[in-house]
Amino acid sequence: MVTVSVPDMADQRSDQPAAPQVETPRLEQLTPGVSGDLSVDDDDLENLHFRDLSFETLRLAPNRILDGIHIDGLRVGHWESLGARLVESILERVEAPGVHGPRSQFTDVEIRQSRLGSAELYEADWRSVHFVDCKIGFLNLRGAQLRDVAFTDCTIDDLDVMGATAARVDFTGTRIGRLDVHGATLSDVDLRGAELHEIVNLAGLAGVTISHAQLLLLAPLLASHLGLRVVE
């Protein structure tokens, strides 16, 4: 069942979804890093600040840990980070047409003013992650575990959360061109701040909160999904 929250009705205040608990990364006493630090295969990185980097291809060793990292400006044609762990870090002004990072782990991460083409991040594990003013072509989060995740003022052309488990996820001022929720397990997922254009597999919307206006827009899709005939 889709939960419809109507903010101006006092008797439904208890039905408001729980908001994401997103922590702003605390970065202090960072040491300037160089591009070679990222390209080295076997070292974990801690408390480094990178600025205005450029790579044709950037490959991080599988399961590499980046803790307390601030990347301010990164252009990369293809970024590969299988199972990488990003902790208490900020990425901003990242431009990457291709990102391949399945089974990556993000904890207390903020991504700002970035442009990603195809982001293959399936089976990821995200805890306290915030995207701000980002544009993403295709975001593949199939089978992911998402908890306390927020998207603010973003554009996502195609968002695939097929088979994902998500709790306390919010979309504020965010446009979603296509949303696939087939087989997803969702709780406290708030879509009221999203501009939705297409939803695939409506049954997967169980546990999602939408606005009354969104419900009216979804009515024809819901009727078709349920096999209803609507006549004047």
Residue pairs with C-beta under 8 A, 6 or more apart in sequence:
1 206
2 205
2 206
2 208
2 210
2 215
2 218
3 15
3 17
3 207
3 208
3 209
3 210
4 209
4 210
4 211
4 212
4 215
5 12
5 15
5 16
5 17
5 192
5 209
5 210
5 211
6 12
6 211
6 212
7 211
15 209
16 209
17 168
17 188
17 189
17 190
17 209
18 168
18 188
19 168
19 170
19 188
19 190
20 128
20 130
20 148
20 149
20 150
20 168
20 169
20 170
21 128
21 148
21 168
22 128
22 129
22 130
22 148
22 149
22 150
23 108
23 128
24 110
24 130
25 68
25 88
25 89
25 90
25 108
25 109
25 110
26 88
27 47
27 49
27 68
27 70
27 88
27 89
27 90
29 47
30 47
30 48
30 49
30 68
30 70
31 47
31 48
31 49
32 48
32 49
32 50
32 51
33 45
33 48
33 49
33 50
34 50
35 50
35 53
35 54
35 55
37 43
37 45
37 48
37 50
38 45
38 50
38 53
38 55
38 58
38 60
39 55
39 58
39 59
41 61
42 61
44 64
44 65
44 66
44 67
45 64
45 65
45 66
45 67
45 69
46 65
46 66
46 67
46 68
46 69
47 67
47 68
47 69
48 68
48 69
48 70
49 69
49 70
49 72
50 69
50 70
50 71
50 72
50 73
50 74
51 71
51 72
51 73
52 72
52 73
52 74
53 71
53 73
53 74
53 75
53 76
54 74
54 75
54 76
55 74
55 75
55 76
55 77
55 79
56 76
56 77
56 78
57 76
57 77
57 78
57 79
57 80
58 76
58 78
58 79
58 80
59 80
59 81
60 66
60 80
60 81
60 82
60 84
62 82
62 83
62 84
63 82
63 83
63 84
63 85
64 81
64 84
64 85
65 84
65 85
65 87
66 84
66 85
66 86
66 87
66 89
67 85
67 87
67 88
67 89
68 87
68 88
68 89
69 86
69 89
69 90
70 89
70 90
71 89
71 90
71 91
71 92
71 94
72 90
72 92
72 93
73 92
73 93
73 94
74 91
74 93
74 94
74 95
74 96
75 95
75 96
76 94
76 95
76 96
77 96
77 97
77 98
78 96
78 97
78 98
78 99
78 100
79 96
79 98
79 99
79 100
79 101
80 100
80 101
81 99
81 100
81 101
81 104
82 100
82 101
82 102
82 103
82 104
83 102
83 103
83 104
83 105
84 101
84 104
84 105
85 104
85 105
85 107
86 104
86 105
86 106
86 107
86 109
87 107
87 108
87 109
88 107
88 108
88 109
89 108
89 109
89 110
90 109
90 110
90 111
90 112
91 109
91 110
91 111
91 112
91 114
92 111
92 112
92 113
92 114
93 112
93 113
93 114
94 111
94 114
94 115
94 116
95 114
95 115
96 114
96 115
96 116
96 117
96 119
97 116
97 117
97 118
98 117
98 118
99 116
99 117
99 118
99 119
99 120
99 121
100 120
101 119
101 120
101 121
101 124
102 120
102 121
102 122
102 123
102 124
103 122
103 123
103 124
103 125
104 121
104 124
104 125
105 124
105 125
105 126
106 124
106 125
106 126
106 127
106 129
107 126
107 127
107 128
107 129
108 127
108 128
109 126
109 128
109 129
109 130
110 129
110 130
110 132
111 129
111 130
111 131
111 132
111 134
112 131
112 132
112 133
112 134
113 132
113 133
113 134
114 131
114 134
114 135
115 134
115 135
115 136
116 134
116 135
116 136
116 137
116 139
117 136
117 137
117 138
118 137
118 138
118 140
119 136
119 137
119 138
119 139
119 140
120 140
121 139
121 140
121 141
121 144
122 140
122 141
122 142
122 143
122 144
123 142
123 143
123 144
124 141
124 144
124 145
124 146
125 144
125 145
126 144
126 145
126 146
126 147
126 149
127 147
127 148
128 147
128 148
128 149
129 146
129 148
129 149
129 150
130 149
130 150
130 151
130 152
131 150
131 151
131 152
131 154
132 152
132 153
132 154
133 152
133 153
133 154
134 151
134 154
134 155
135 154
135 155
135 156
136 154
136 155
136 156
136 157
137 157
137 158
138 157
138 158
138 160
139 156
139 158
139 159
139 160
140 160
141 159
141 160
141 161
141 164
142 160
142 161
142 162
142 163
142 164
143 162
143 163
143 164
144 161
144 164
144 165
144 166
145 164
145 165
146 161
146 164
146 165
146 166
146 167
146 169
147 166
147 167
147 168
148 167
148 168
148 169
149 166
149 168
149 169
149 170
150 169
150 170
150 171
150 172
151 170
151 171
151 172
151 174
152 172
152 173
152 174
153 172
153 173
153 174
154 171
154 173
154 174
154 175
155 174
155 175
156 174
156 175
156 176
156 177
157 177
157 178
158 177
158 178
158 180
159 176
159 178
159 179
159 180
160 180
161 179
161 180
161 181
161 184
161 186
162 180
162 181
162 182
162 183
162 184
162 201
162 204
163 182
163 183
163 184
164 184
164 185
165 184
165 185
165 186
166 184
166 185
166 186
166 187
166 189
167 186
167 187
167 188
167 189
168 187
168 188
168 189
169 186
169 188
169 189
169 190
170 189
170 190
170 193
171 190
171 191
171 193
171 194
172 193
173 193
174 193
174 194
174 195
175 194
175 195
175 197
176 194
176 195
176 196
176 197
177 197
177 198
178 197
178 198
178 199
178 200
179 196
179 198
179 199
179 200
180 199
180 200
180 201
180 204
181 199
181 200
181 201
181 202
181 204
181 205
181 208
182 200
182 201
182 203
182 204
183 201
183 204
184 204
185 207
186 204
186 205
186 206
186 207
186 208
187 207
188 207
188 209
189 207
189 208
189 209
190 208
190 209
191 208
191 209
191 210
191 214
192 209
192 210
192 211
192 214
196 214
196 217
196 218
199 205
199 218
199 221
202 218
202 221
202 222
202 225
203 225
210 218
220 230
222 228
223 230
